[in-house]
């Protein structure tokens, strides 16, 4: 076995690693601006990647464009990681991310996490405790308690963070922030994704032999020990309660992000689940529902009135708004804003806004006043070099409340139709005993934040 690989019998045990990181293992490289080298010369940042296949491909490519060094790659699935390993052949390789952090901690400046959702928090927390800057795929975590814990740790360590909702940096996102003030009072927003594109509302499939190229125990990480199935890994895990957050968690960060930002919505005070379709007996123990309609209610704030935001996914579509002209249709992935003067819509990932009402010709686009982005990955790199977390515009100050919002809807949909959650952010209570149990995370033996 290569020195760069590990198995669950490795001397780098869970307890040993988690214990040493908690004790401050990573005081190893705390140069906040990535300034390594002699005479103050600014060298390239060394980036380590937890996840080298699948979504990691996009993150690798995005970071490569910044000109920094792809220093180390780690993946529990050697087959899925083949493309990344081949393209970045000079990078050090690992199977166990804990071993990578422990061995390479002196050399790593920042860590990019592209794992399934359930692994985000434990790996990000380990990196943060070592003083490493982190880029974490969306949604940030699978529970609210995890998101808040990461937020506090990142503030304490002063590291630069970014969540992988790349549309936050898009030109369309900036235009939406500018146009929102020109469409009148917005009291209602409709958001939708046509996902899931993977199966939901099903019971866990039968066990299959674990491929030789996969370390299933490390793939499970903090999740309960359960058998492998190719119907779950490497792709369809998003529909499973143990590993993913369903269609809302997957796409909400690319869609709900924009009205939350543009309208300054903050956290909802109430969430109502109108629809959470199920037809498979027992599926509620394993997977998310097939299709949902979820209502978020936001209180009045900062000169605007209360806002109702409705989320549609699966088979449910955004209702065609009054006055929509021609053959226009609401987006299959995106938002519709019902303003008192104009109706506006845009696609996901910061899709360009457009006015779609009968009076669209009367709309005058306001001047461009929002700061434009150099790119989602570049923002993060610039933040690291400047030692200024605010330069990354989807840093945890932004990403944690957004994640919390998404997870409230996910929690409600898991409990089922008719569920109402009255969210008290200070006490982290919903008024629903079943939902309150879902706020805090639990881990299998040997794993913790």
C-alpha positions as CSV (number, residue, x, y, z in Angstrom):
1,X,0.0,0.0,0.0
2,X,1.3,3.5,-0.9
3,X,2.2,5.8,2.0
4,X,-0.3,8.1,0.5
5,X,-3.2,5.8,1.2
6,X,-4.9,4.7,4.3
7,X,-7.5,2.3,5.5
8,X,-9.7,2.1,8.5
9,X,-6.9,0.1,10.2
10,X,-4.5,3.0,9.6
11,X,-2.5,4.3,12.6
12,X,-4.3,7.6,11.8
13,X,-7.3,6.5,13.8
14,X,-10.5,8.6,14.2
15,X,-10.0,9.2,17.8
16,X,-6.3,10.0,17.5
17,X,-6.9,12.5,14.7
18,X,-9.9,14.2,16.2
19,X,-8.2,14.4,19.6
20,X,-5.0,16.0,18.2
21,X,-6.8,18.5,16.1
22,X,-8.9,19.6,19.0
23,X,-5.7,20.1,21.0
24,X,-4.5,22.5,18.3
25,X,-2.6,20.2,15.9
26,X,-2.7,22.8,13.2
27,X,-1.0,25.6,14.7
28,X,1.1,24.3,11.8
29,X,0.6,26.9,9.1
30,X,-1.1,30.1,10.2
31,X,0.3,32.5,7.7
32,X,-3.0,34.2,7.0
33,X,-2.2,35.7,3.7
34,X,-0.5,32.6,2.3
35,X,2.8,34.4,2.4
36,X,5.4,31.6,2.4
37,X,9.0,31.9,1.2
38,X,12.0,34.1,1.8
39,X,12.1,37.8,2.2
40,X,8.3,38.2,2.3
41,X,7.8,37.0,-1.2
42,X,4.2,36.0,-1.9
43,X,4.1,32.5,-3.2
44,X,1.3,30.4,-4.6
45,X,-1.2,29.0,-2.1
46,X,-1.1,25.3,-1.6
47,X,-4.7,23.9,-1.9
48,X,-5.8,20.5,-0.6
49,X,-9.0,18.9,-1.9
50,X,-11.2,16.5,0.1
51,X,-12.9,14.9,-2.8
52,X,-11.2,14.5,-6.2
53,X,-14.1,13.1,-8.4
54,X,-17.6,14.1,-9.2
55,X,-18.4,17.7,-8.1
56,X,-14.8,18.1,-7.1
57,X,-13.9,18.3,-10.8
58,X,-15.6,21.7,-11.0
59,X,-14.0,23.0,-7.9
60,X,-10.6,21.8,-9.1
61,X,-11.0,23.6,-12.4
62,X,-12.3,26.7,-10.7
63,X,-9.3,26.8,-8.3
64,X,-6.8,26.0,-11.1
65,X,-7.9,29.1,-12.9
66,X,-6.9,31.2,-9.9
67,X,-3.3,30.1,-10.5
68,X,-2.8,28.5,-7.1
69,X,-1.2,25.1,-6.6
70,X,-3.3,22.0,-6.6
71,X,-1.1,20.5,-3.9
72,X,-3.0,17.4,-2.5
73,X,-6.0,15.3,-3.5
74,X,-8.0,12.9,-1.3
75,X,-10.8,10.6,-2.2
76,X,-12.3,7.4,-0.8
77,X,-13.4,6.3,-4.3
78,X,-10.4,5.6,-6.5
79,X,-12.4,4.9,-9.5
80,X,-14.4,8.2,-9.3
81,X,-11.2,10.1,-8.6
82,X,-9.3,8.8,-11.7
83,X,-10.0,11.9,-13.8
84,X,-8.7,14.2,-11.1
85,X,-5.7,12.1,-10.4
86,X,-4.8,12.0,-14.1
87,X,-5.2,15.7,-14.7
88,X,-3.4,16.8,-11.5
89,X,-0.7,14.1,-11.5
90,X,1.8,16.1,-9.5
91,X,-0.6,16.4,-6.5
92,X,0.0,14.2,-3.5
93,X,-2.8,11.5,-3.1
94,X,-4.6,10.3,-0.1
95,X,-7.6,8.1,0.7
96,X,-8.2,9.3,4.3
97,X,-8.6,13.1,4.6
98,X,-7.5,12.9,8.2
99,X,-4.2,11.5,7.2
100,X,-3.8,14.1,4.5
101,X,-4.4,16.9,7.0
102,X,-2.1,15.4,9.6
103,X,0.8,14.7,7.2
104,X,0.5,17.8,5.0
105,X,-0.6,20.3,7.6
106,X,2.7,22.2,7.4
107,X,2.3,22.7,3.7
108,X,-1.4,23.3,3.2
109,X,-2.9,26.8,3.2
110,X,-6.5,26.0,2.4
111,X,-8.9,23.1,1.9
112,X,-11.6,22.6,-0.6
113,X,-14.4,20.1,0.5
114,X,-16.5,18.4,-2.2
115,X,-17.8,15.4,-0.4
116,X,-21.4,14.2,0.1
117,X,-23.2,16.6,2.4
118,X,-22.9,14.5,5.6
119,X,-19.1,14.8,5.6
120,X,-18.9,18.5,5.2
121,X,-19.0,19.5,8.8
122,X,-16.5,17.1,10.3
123,X,-13.9,17.7,7.6
124,X,-14.4,21.5,7.5
125,X,-14.2,21.7,11.3
126,X,-10.9,19.7,11.4
127,X,-9.4,22.0,8.8
128,X,-10.6,25.1,10.6
129,X,-9.2,24.0,13.9
130,X,-5.8,23.7,12.1
131,X,-6.1,27.3,11.0
132,X,-6.8,26.4,7.4
133,X,-9.1,28.5,5.1
134,X,-12.0,26.4,3.8
135,X,-14.2,26.3,0.7
136,X,-17.2,24.0,1.4
137,X,-19.7,22.7,-1.1
138,X,-23.3,23.6,-0.6
139,X,-25.4,23.0,1.4
140,X,-22.9,23.8,4.1
141,X,-24.1,21.1,6.5
142,X,-26.9,18.7,7.1
143,X,-28.0,20.1,10.4
144,X,-28.4,23.6,11.9
145,X,-26.2,22.9,14.9
146,X,-23.3,21.9,12.6
147,X,-23.7,25.1,10.5
148,X,-23.6,27.3,13.6
149,X,-20.6,25.4,15.1
150,X,-18.6,25.9,11.9
151,X,-19.5,29.6,11.9
152,X,-18.2,30.1,15.4
153,X,-15.0,28.1,14.8
154,X,-14.3,30.1,11.6
155,X,-14.7,33.4,13.5
156,X,-12.6,32.2,16.3
157,X,-9.7,31.2,14.0
158,X,-10.1,34.1,11.7
159,X,-10.0,31.9,8.6
160,X,-11.5,32.9,5.2
161,X,-14.5,30.8,4.1
162,X,-16.7,30.4,1.1
163,X,-19.7,28.1,0.3
164,X,-20.0,26.6,-3.1
165,X,-23.1,28.3,-4.3
166,X,-21.2,29.7,-7.3
167,X,-24.2,31.8,-8.6
168,X,-23.7,34.2,-5.7
169,X,-20.8,35.6,-7.8
170,X,-22.8,35.8,-11.1
171,X,-23.6,39.0,-12.9
172,X,-27.3,38.1,-12.7
173,X,-27.1,38.0,-8.9
174,X,-25.8,41.6,-8.9
175,X,-28.5,42.7,-11.4
176,X,-31.2,41.1,-9.2
177,X,-29.9,43.1,-6.2
178,X,-30.2,46.3,-8.2
179,X,-33.5,45.6,-10.0
180,X,-35.3,44.5,-6.8
181,X,-35.6,48.2,-5.8
182,X,-37.2,49.1,-9.2
183,X,-40.1,46.6,-9.3
184,X,-42.0,48.0,-6.3
185,X,-43.0,46.3,-3.0
186,X,-42.3,42.6,-3.1
187,X,-44.6,40.7,-0.8
188,X,-44.3,37.3,-2.5
189,X,-41.6,35.3,-4.2
190,X,-41.9,31.9,-5.9
191,X,-38.8,29.6,-6.1
192,X,-38.6,26.2,-7.9
193,X,-36.3,23.4,-9.0
194,X,-37.3,20.5,-11.2
195,X,-35.1,18.2,-9.1
196,X,-34.8,15.6,-7.7
197,X,-33.2,13.9,-10.7
198,X,-32.3,11.0,-8.4
199,X,-35.0,8.8,-6.7
200,X,-36.6,9.9,-3.4
201,X,-39.4,8.4,-1.4
202,X,-38.0,4.9,-1.4
203,X,-36.7,2.5,1.2
204,X,-33.0,1.7,1.5
205,X,-31.9,-0.8,-1.2
206,X,-30.4,-4.2,-0.4
207,X,-26.8,-4.6,0.4
208,X,-24.2,-5.1,-2.3
209,X,-20.6,-6.1,-2.2
210,X,-18.3,-3.1,-1.7
211,X,-16.1,-2.3,-4.7
212,X,-12.4,-2.8,-4.2
213,X,-11.8,0.8,-5.2
214,X,-14.1,2.2,-2.5
215,X,-13.4,2.7,1.2
216,X,-17.0,2.5,2.3
217,X,-16.3,3.0,6.0
218,X,-14.6,6.3,5.2
219,X,-17.4,7.2,2.8
220,X,-19.9,6.8,5.7
221,X,-17.7,8.8,8.0
222,X,-19.9,10.2,10.8
223,X,-23.1,8.5,9.5
224,X,-24.5,5.4,10.9
225,X,-22.9,2.1,9.8
226,X,-25.1,0.7,7.1
227,X,-24.5,-1.5,4.0
228,X,-23.2,-0.3,0.7
229,X,-25.4,0.0,-2.4
230,X,-24.6,1.3,-5.9
231,X,-28.1,2.8,-5.8
232,X,-26.7,5.2,-3.1
233,X,-23.1,5.8,-3.9
234,X,-21.5,7.5,-5.8
235,X,-24.4,9.8,-6.9
236,X,-27.9,9.0,-5.6
237,X,-27.1,9.7,-1.9
238,X,-28.7,13.1,-2.1
239,X,-32.1,11.6,-1.6
240,X,-31.2,9.7,1.6
241,X,-31.7,11.3,5.0
242,X,-28.4,10.0,6.3
243,X,-26.3,11.6,3.6
244,X,-28.1,14.4,1.7
245,X,-30.7,17.1,2.0
246,X,-32.9,16.3,-1.0
247,X,-33.9,18.7,-3.8
248,X,-34.2,21.7,-1.5
249,X,-30.8,21.3,0.1
250,X,-29.2,20.7,-3.3
251,X,-30.7,23.5,-5.3
252,X,-32.0,26.0,-2.7
253,X,-28.5,27.4,-2.3
254,X,-28.5,28.3,-6.0
255,X,-32.1,29.6,-6.0
256,X,-33.4,30.8,-2.6
257,X,-30.0,32.5,-2.1
258,X,-31.0,35.3,-4.5
259,X,-34.3,36.6,-3.0
260,X,-32.8,36.2,0.5
261,X,-29.8,38.4,-0.5
262,X,-31.7,40.9,-2.6
263,X,-34.5,41.5,-0.1
264,X,-32.4,41.1,3.0
265,X,-34.7,38.4,4.3
266,X,-32.6,37.0,7.0
267,X,-34.1,34.0,8.8
268,X,-37.8,33.0,8.5
269,X,-40.1,33.2,11.5
270,X,-42.3,30.5,10.3
271,X,-42.2,27.6,7.8
272,X,-45.2,25.6,6.6
273,X,-45.2,22.4,4.6
274,X,-48.2,22.3,2.3
275,X,-47.1,19.3,0.3
276,X,-44.5,16.5,0.9
277,X,-45.5,13.7,-1.4
278,X,-45.0,10.1,-0.4
279,X,-46.3,6.8,-1.7
280,X,-43.9,4.2,-0.4
281,X,-44.6,2.8,3.0
282,X,-41.6,3.2,5.3
283,X,-39.7,5.5,3.1
284,X,-40.0,8.3,5.6
285,X,-37.3,6.5,7.6
286,X,-34.8,6.5,4.8
287,X,-35.4,9.2,2.1
288,X,-36.8,12.6,1.4
289,X,-40.3,13.0,-0.2
290,X,-40.9,13.0,-3.9
291,X,-42.1,16.6,-4.4
292,X,-42.7,19.5,-2.0
293,X,-44.4,22.8,-1.6
294,X,-43.0,24.7,1.4
295,X,-43.9,28.2,2.5
296,X,-41.4,30.5,4.3
297,X,-42.7,33.6,6.2
298,X,-40.3,36.5,6.8
299,X,-41.1,39.5,9.1
300,X,-41.0,43.1,7.9
301,X,-37.6,44.7,8.2
302,X,-35.6,47.7,7.1
303,X,-38.3,49.6,5.3
304,X,-39.9,46.6,3.5
305,X,-43.0,44.7,4.5
306,X,-43.4,41.0,5.3
307,X,-42.5,38.5,2.6
308,X,-43.8,35.1,1.8
309,X,-41.5,32.8,-0.2
310,X,-42.8,29.6,-1.6
311,X,-40.6,26.7,-2.6
312,X,-41.8,24.2,-5.3
313,X,-39.8,21.1,-6.3
314,X,-40.4,17.8,-8.2
315,X,-43.7,17.8,-10.0
316,X,-44.9,21.1,-8.6
317,X,-44.4,24.2,-10.7
318,X,-44.5,27.9,-10.1
319,X,-48.0,29.3,-11.0
320,X,-48.0,31.5,-14.1
321,X,-48.2,35.0,-12.7
322,X,-50.9,37.4,-13.8
323,X,-49.9,39.5,-16.8
324,X,-47.0,37.3,-18.0
325,X,-46.8,38.1,-21.6
326,X,-46.6,35.8,-24.7
327,X,-45.4,32.3,-24.4
328,X,-43.2,33.0,-21.4
329,X,-43.2,30.4,-18.6
330,X,-42.0,30.5,-15.1
331,X,-38.5,29.0,-14.7
332,X,-38.1,25.3,-14.1
333,X,-35.2,26.3,-11.9
334,X,-35.3,29.8,-10.6
335,X,-37.5,32.5,-9.1
336,X,-40.4,34.8,-9.8
337,X,-40.8,38.1,-7.8
338,X,-44.3,39.6,-7.6
339,X,-43.6,43.3,-7.3
340,X,-46.2,46.0,-7.0
341,X,-44.9,47.6,-10.2
342,X,-43.4,44.8,-12.1
343,X,-43.0,41.0,-12.2
344,X,-39.4,39.8,-12.4
345,X,-38.0,36.3,-12.9
346,X,-34.6,34.7,-13.3
347,X,-33.0,31.3,-13.5
348,X,-30.9,29.4,-11.0
349,X,-27.2,30.1,-10.2
350,X,-27.8,33.9,-10.5
351,X,-29.5,33.6,-13.9
352,X,-30.1,37.0,-15.5
353,X,-33.2,38.7,-14.3
354,X,-36.0,39.8,-16.8
355,X,-39.2,41.7,-16.5
356,X,-42.1,39.5,-17.7
357,X,-45.3,41.5,-16.9
358,X,-47.5,43.3,-19.4
359,X,-45.9,46.6,-18.5
360,X,-42.4,45.4,-19.0
361,X,-41.7,48.1,-21.6
362,X,-42.1,50.7,-18.8
363,X,-39.3,49.2,-16.7
364,X,-36.2,51.3,-16.5
365,X,-33.1,49.3,-15.4
366,X,-31.4,51.1,-12.5
367,X,-27.7,52.0,-12.6
368,X,-25.2,49.4,-11.7
369,X,-24.2,50.0,-8.1
370,X,-23.3,46.6,-6.8
371,X,-19.7,45.5,-6.6
372,X,-18.9,43.0,-9.3
373,X,-17.2,39.7,-8.6
374,X,-13.8,38.5,-10.0
375,X,-15.3,35.0,-9.7
376,X,-16.5,32.8,-6.9
377,X,-13.2,31.0,-6.4
378,X,-11.1,34.1,-7.0
379,X,-13.0,36.0,-4.3
380,X,-12.0,33.3,-1.8
381,X,-8.4,33.4,-2.9
382,X,-8.4,37.2,-2.7
383,X,-9.8,37.0,0.8
384,X,-7.0,34.7,1.9
385,X,-4.3,36.8,0.4
386,X,-5.8,40.0,2.0
387,X,-6.5,38.2,5.3
388,X,-10.1,39.7,4.9
389,X,-12.9,37.1,5.1
390,X,-15.4,39.7,3.9
391,X,-13.9,39.6,0.4
392,X,-15.5,36.2,-0.2
393,X,-19.1,37.1,-0.6
394,X,-20.6,33.8,0.3
395,X,-18.5,33.4,3.4
396,X,-20.0,31.8,6.5
397,X,-21.6,35.0,7.6
398,X,-23.8,34.6,4.5
399,X,-23.7,30.8,4.0
400,X,-24.8,29.8,7.5
401,X,-28.1,31.7,7.7
402,X,-28.9,30.6,4.1
403,X,-28.1,27.0,5.1
404,X,-30.2,27.3,8.2
405,X,-33.1,28.5,6.1
406,X,-32.8,25.6,3.7
407,X,-32.6,23.1,6.5
408,X,-35.7,24.4,8.2
409,X,-37.6,23.5,5.0
410,X,-35.9,20.1,4.8
411,X,-36.8,19.4,8.4
412,X,-40.4,20.3,7.9
413,X,-40.7,18.2,4.7
414,X,-39.2,15.2,6.5
415,X,-41.8,15.4,9.2
416,X,-44.5,15.7,6.6
417,X,-47.5,17.7,5.2
418,X,-49.2,20.0,7.6
419,X,-46.0,20.7,9.6
420,X,-45.6,24.2,10.9
421,X,-42.3,25.4,12.4
422,X,-42.1,28.6,14.4
423,X,-38.4,29.3,14.4
424,X,-36.7,31.0,17.4
425,X,-33.1,31.4,16.2
426,X,-31.9,32.3,19.7
427,X,-33.2,29.1,21.4
428,X,-33.0,27.1,18.2
429,X,-36.5,25.8,18.9
430,X,-39.3,25.3,16.4
431,X,-42.3,24.7,18.6
432,X,-42.4,21.2,17.2
433,X,-40.8,18.5,19.4
434,X,-40.1,16.2,16.4
435,X,-38.4,18.9,14.5
436,X,-36.4,20.1,17.5
437,X,-34.7,16.6,17.5
438,X,-33.5,17.3,14.0
439,X,-31.8,20.6,14.8
440,X,-28.8,19.0,16.5
441,X,-26.5,16.4,15.0
442,X,-25.4,13.1,16.3
443,X,-22.4,11.0,15.1
444,X,-21.4,7.4,15.2
445,X,-18.8,6.4,17.7
446,X,-15.4,7.9,17.0
447,X,-16.6,10.9,15.0
448,X,-17.4,14.4,16.3
449,X,-16.9,18.1,15.6
